[in-house]
Amino acid sequence: MRRPIGFGSRPGAEAAAGFDRRVVAVLREPGMAAWLLACAGSIVMYLFVRHLSHPSMVDLVVYRAEGLAVRDGIDLYGPLNTPHGLGATYPPFAAMLFVPLTYLPKGVLLGLGVATNLALVALVVWLSMRLVDPARRLSPVLVPAGTTLAIWFEPVFTTMRFGQVNLAVLAVVLWDFTRPPGARWRGAGLGIVAGIKVTPAVFIVYLLLTGRRREAVTAIGAAAATVALSAAVLPDATRRFWTRLVFDPSRVGRLENAANQSMRGLLTRLTRTLDPGVGGTLVVIVVAVLGMACAVVAYRRQGDAWGLPASAVAGLLISPISWTHHWVWCVPIALLLWTTVRGAHSRAQTLLFAGLLVFPSFVVWSVPHLPGQEWHMTHFEQLRSACYVAFGLAFLAVAARPGRVRAGPADVPDPGRGPLGAGPLAARGSRSYRPPVPRA
């Protein structure tokens, strides 16, 4: 006999009720209300500072110009109607994705860019929690708490100031690496963002070096698909980019710019020449080899929680140009080091955690940045201009170093250790819990 409509169990209603209960439980987490209020205050303060500084969001404007070039059929890598005459620097596939931006009024686009990046900060904090703590023992309170602070990290602040895509790329990479092992199409997201910005291709190398060939092949296939699609739509631009432009870092900006926080940028400033010579090239090669070796060692000892950020840092160091806003990986690194120092940790890890101050201090902007000024820096200015590079090298060394640990609280705080510890929603487990070390 058929049951009357409206009677009996309703799976959809039960799922909705379960979702509502989870939301209520999250909102009742100890300290959640206070951190939500602090997060709202931080966002309001950011918007106030933003209003006073009148940021141009120049990169978002350039993205829109790239989309217009594709839509109107003009030369993507020729002169564009952009501030300061800036040109396209990403692969043609990225410009194709920017076409929808051209249908929005500029004011609406800039406002949407601000809102999207603020939401992405919270998403990156949440995904960083999943990376650092796959057992999900950390409290959801960390999302508003981390967002409150991360907004004021210079790479995040500058990304939002310029309207950059760094937070979106970071979110996709973190999402792909925090999916369950063996998940369908794991690696595809990584391949797509590599087709958008090239530099995430370093994570494909990381996958290969850590023995995850299936994910690496999936990522390579997805990246190749982006190239094939752009070749079908923009054949000339695709050929020019992948055969010539991708090898020319000078079109991205001045190598000597103090905002270029890569080994190549540092060597250029130290040697006061655009061509550091064979010695400079060897330094970059050594950093590349040792950096990825550190990432592999970190992965084998502590999983992707340390291995993935280490590979990201290696990529930032060896790229010809790594602008300060590319260092948004400071967000997952900060959460990683915070959880580390709350448990058994080494003195080197404590010092590295203290070194995170280089990001909210904005010290990198305390040196000359105008064309020609970098060639005449004092020794103290040179030192300040190397702050992100120095932190990156230190992070790689600590990631690969087992070291002696100091006695401390649990590796992941328990519910009784304050509002940022594991909450009632978190899985209960051993106080000495450590994520399992995956095999290569």
KANORQUI-V403113 format. One record per residue. N is the residue number from 1. RES is the residue in one letter. PHI is phi in whole degrees, -180 to 180 (* if undefined). OMEGA is omega as a letter, one per 30 degrees, with the letter a starting at -180 (NA if undefined). Layout:
# KANORQUI-V403113
N&RES&PHI&OMEGA ; N&RES&PHI&OMEGA
This chain:
# KANORQUI-V403113
1&M&*&a ; 2&R&-73&l ; 3&R&-75&l ; 4&P&-64&l ; 5&I&-63&l ; 6&G&101&l ; 7&F&-112&l ; 8&G&86&a ; 9&S&-74&l ; 10&R&-125&a ; 11&P&-56&a ; 12&G&-63&l ; 13&A&-66&l ; 14&E&-64&l ; 15&A&-65&l ; 16&A&-64&l ; 17&A&-65&l ; 18&G&-63&l ; 19&F&-64&l ; 20&D&-61&l ; 21&R&-65&l ; 22&R&-66&l ; 23&V&-62&l ; 24&V&-62&l ; 25&A&-64&l ; 26&V&-64&a ; 27&L&-67&l ; 28&R&-90&l ; 29&E&-56&l ; 30&P&-57&l ; 31&G&86&a ; 32&M&-62&a ; 33&A&-60&a ; 34&A&-65&a ; 35&W&-75&l ; 36&L&-64&l ; 37&L&-65&l ; 38&A&-64&l ; 39&C&-64&l ; 40&A&-62&l ; 41&G&-64&l ; 42&S&-64&l ; 43&I&-66&l ; 44&V&-62&l ; 45&M&-64&l ; 46&Y&-61&a ; 47&L&-63&l ; 48&F&-67&l ; 49&V&-62&l ; 50&R&-62&l ; 51&H&-62&a ; 52&L&-71&a ; 53&S&-90&l ; 54&H&49&l ; 55&P&-65&a ; 56&S&-83&a ; 57&M&50&a ; 58&V&-61&a ; 59&D&-68&l ; 60&L&-65&l ; 61&V&-65&l ; 62&V&-66&l ; 63&Y&-58&l ; 64&R&-64&l ; 65&A&-66&l ; 66&E&-64&l ; 67&G&-61&l ; 68&L&-64&l ; 69&A&-61&l ; 70&V&-67&a ; 71&R&-65&a ; 72&D&-92&l ; 73&G&73&l ; 74&I&-100&a ; 75&D&-65&a ; 76&L&-63&a ; 77&Y&-103&l ; 78&G&-96&l ; 79&P&-62&l ; 80&L&-119&l ; 81&N&-81&a ; 82&T&-132&l ; 83&P&-62&l ; 84&H&62&l ; 85&G&69&a ; 86&L&-67&a ; 87&G&-113&l ; 88&A&-73&a ; 89&T&-122&a ; 90&Y&-93&l ; 91&P&-61&l ; 92&P&-58&l ; 93&F&-58&l ; 94&A&-62&l ; 95&A&-61&l ; 96&M&-63&l ; 97&L&-71&a ; 98&F&-82&a ; 99&V&-57&l ; 100&P&-59&l ; 101&L&-65&a ; 102&T&-72&a ; 103&Y&-91&l ; 104&L&-102&l ; 105&P&-58&a ; 106&K&-57&l ; 107&G&-62&l ; 108&V&-64&a ; 109&L&-61&a ; 110&L&-66&l ; 111&G&-64&l ; 112&L&-65&l ; 113&G&-63&l ; 114&V&-64&a ; 115&A&-62&a ; 116&T&-64&a ; 117&N&-67&l ; 118&L&-64&l ; 119&A&-65&a ; 120&L&-67&l ; 121&V&-60&l ; 122&A&-63&l ; 123&L&-64&l ; 124&V&-64&l ; 125&V&-62&l ; 126&W&-64&l ; 127&L&-67&l ; 128&S&-64&l ; 129&M&-61&l ; 130&R&-66&l ; 131&L&-69&a ; 132&V&-74&a ; 133&D&-132&a ; 134&P&-61&l ; 135&A&-80&l ; 136&R&59&l ; 137&R&-97&l ; 138&L&-78&a ; 139&S&-74&l ; 140&P&-60&l ; 141&V&-58&a ; 142&L&-64&a ; 143&V&-66&l ; 144&P&-68&l ; 145&A&-66&l ; 146&G&-65&l ; 147&T&-65&l ; 148&T&-53&a ; 149&L&-87&a ; 150&A&-63&l ; 151&I&-55&a ; 152&W&-98&l ; 153&F&-75&a ; 154&E&-53&l ; 155&P&-60&l ; 156&V&-70&a ; 157&F&-59&a ; 158&T&-72&l ; 159&T&-58&l ; 160&M&-72&l ; 161&R&-64&a ; 162&F&-91&a ; 163&G&72&a ; 164&Q&-81&a ; 165&V&-99&a ; 166&N&-59&a ; 167&L&-66&l ; 168&A&-66&l ; 169&V&-63&l ; 170&L&-60&a ; 171&A&-62&a ; 172&V&-66&a ; 173&V&-63&l ; 174&L&-62&l ; 175&W&-61&a ; 176&D&-65&a ; 177&F&-80&l ; 178&T&-100&l ; 179&R&-71&a ; 180&P&-61&l ; 181&P&-56&a ; 182&G&85&l ; 183&A&-62&a ; 184&R&-62&l ; 185&W&61&l ; 186&R&-65&a ; 187&G&111&a ; 188&A&-66&l ; 189&G&-60&l ; 190&L&-61&l ; 191&G&-64&a ; 192&I&-67&a ; 193&V&-70&l ; 194&A&-67&l ; 195&G&-74&l ; 196&I&-90&a ; 197&K&-129&l ; 198&V&68&a ; 199&T&-58&l ; 200&P&-63&l ; 201&A&-61&l ; 202&V&-61&a ; 203&F&-75&l ; 204&I&-68&l ; 205&V&-60&l ; 206&Y&-60&l ; 207&L&-61&l ; 208&L&-64&a ; 209&L&-69&l ; 210&T&-99&l ; 211&G&80&a ; 212&R&-99&a ; 213&R&-70&a ; 214&R&-63&l ; 215&E&-64&l ; 216&A&-65&l ; 217&V&-64&l ; 218&T&-62&l ; 219&A&-64&l ; 220&I&-63&l ; 221&G&-63&l ; 222&A&-66&l ; 223&A&-63&l ; 224&A&-63&l ; 225&A&-65&l ; 226&T&-66&l ; 227&V&-68&a ; 228&A&-63&l ; 229&L&-65&l ; 230&S&-67&l ; 231&A&-66&l ; 232&A&-72&a ; 233&V&-92&a ; 234&L&-129&a ; 235&P&-61&a ; 236&D&-67&l ; 237&A&-65&l ; 238&T&-65&l ; 239&R&-63&a ; 240&R&-64&a ; 241&F&-67&a ; 242&W&-82&l ; 243&T&-107&a ; 244&R&-139&a ; 245&L&-66&a ; 246&V&-64&a ; 247&F&-97&a ; 248&D&-116&a ; 249&P&-69&a ; 250&S&-65&a ; 251&R&-74&l ; 252&V&-82&a ; 253&G&161&a ; 254&R&-77&l ; 255&L&-61&a ; 256&E&-79&a ; 257&N&-54&a ; 258&A&-64&l ; 259&A&-75&l ; 260&N&-85&a ; 261&Q&-99&l ; 262&S&-127&l ; 263&M&-62&l ; 264&R&-63&l ; 265&G&-64&l ; 266&L&-64&l ; 267&L&-64&l ; 268&T&-63&l ; 269&R&-71&a ; 270&L&-70&a ; 271&T&-86&a ; 272&R&56&l ; 273&T&-150&l ; 274&L&-74&l ; 275&D&-119&a ; 276&P&-66&l ; 277&G&82&a ; 278&V&-62&a ; 279&G&-61&l ; 280&G&-65&l ; 281&T&-64&l ; 282&L&-64&l ; 283&V&-61&a ; 284&V&-64&l ; 285&I&-63&l ; 286&V&-62&l ; 287&V&-63&l ; 288&A&-62&a ; 289&V&-66&a ; 290&L&-69&l ; 291&G&-63&l ; 292&M&-70&l ; 293&A&-64&l ; 294&C&-62&l ; 295&A&-63&a ; 296&V&-66&l ; 297&V&-62&l ; 298&A&-62&l ; 299&Y&-64&a ; 300&R&-68&a ; 301&R&-89&a ; 302&Q&-137&l ; 303&G&76&a ; 304&D&-68&l ; 305&A&-55&l ; 306&W&-103&a ; 307&G&-67&a ; 308&L&-66&l ; 309&P&-61&l ; 310&A&-64&l ; 311&S&-67&l ; 312&A&-64&l ; 313&V&-64&l ; 314&A&-59&l ; 315&G&-63&l ; 316&L&-64&a ; 317&L&-70&a ; 318&I&-93&l ; 319&S&-67&l ; 320&P&-56&l ; 321&I&-132&l ; 322&S&-127&l ; 323&W&-64&a ; 324&T&-56&a ; 325&H&-73&l ; 326&H&-72&a ; 327&W&-84&l ; 328&V&-64&l ; 329&W&-64&l ; 330&C&-62&a ; 331&V&-70&l ; 332&P&-64&l ; 333&I&-66&l ; 334&A&-63&l ; 335&L&-66&l ; 336&L&-60&a ; 337&L&-69&l ; 338&W&-63&l ; 339&T&-67&a ; 340&T&-69&a ; 341&V&-73&l ; 342&R&-84&l ; 343&G&-121&l ; 344&A&-69&a ; 345&H&-150&a ; 346&S&-94&l ; 347&R&-64&l ; 348&A&-64&l ; 349&Q&-68&l ; 350&T&-64&l ; 351&L&-64&l ; 352&L&-66&l ; 353&F&-61&l ; 354&A&-65&l ; 355&G&-66&l ; 356&L&-60&l ; 357&L&-61&l ; 358&V&-64&a ; 359&F&-81&l ; 360&P&-78&a ; 361&S&-78&a ; 362&F&60&a ; 363&V&-62&a ; 364&V&-64&l ; 365&W&-95&l ; 366&S&-90&a ; 367&V&-119&a ; 368&P&-61&l ; 369&H&-127&a ; 370&L&-78&a ; 371&P&-53&l ; 372&G&94&a ; 373&Q&-74&a ; 374&E&-65&a ; 375&W&-73&a ; 376&H&-125&a ; 377&M&-70&l ; 378&T&-78&l ; 379&H&-62&a ; 380&F&-68&l ; 381&E&-68&l ; 382&Q&-60&a ; 383&L&-64&a ; 384&R&-68&a ; 385&S&-74&a ; 386&A&-108&a ; 387&C&-64&a ; 388&Y&-70&l ; 389&V&-61&a ; 390&A&-63&l ; 391&F&-63&a ; 392&G&-62&l ; 393&L&-64&l ; 394&A&-65&l ; 395&F&-62&l ; 396&L&-62&a ; 397&A&-64&a ; 398&V&-71&a ; 399&A&-62&a ; 400&A&-95&a ; 401&R&-104&l ; 402&P&-65&l ; 403&G&65&l ; 404&R&-84&a ; 405&V&-104&l ; 406&R&-96&l ; 407&A&-63&a ; 408&G&-163&l ; 409&P&-65&l ; 410&A&-62&l ; 411&D&-60&l ; 412&V&-121&a ; 413&P&-56&l ; 414&D&-92&a ; 415&P&-59&a ; 416&G&-87&a ; 417&R&-105&l ; 418&G&100&a ; 419&P&-68&a ; 420&L&-100&l ; 421&G&-83&l ; 422&A&-72&a ; 423&G&-102&a ; 424&P&-64&l ; 425&L&-81&a ; 426&A&-76&l ; 427&A&-68&l ; 428&R&-83&a ; 429&G&-169&a ; 430&S&-64&l ; 431&R&-68&l ; 432&S&-101&a ; 433&Y&-58&l ; 434&R&-132&l ; 435&P&-59&l ; 436&P&-63&l ; 437&V&-86&a ; 438&P&-70&l ; 439&R&-92&l ; 440&A&-71&NA
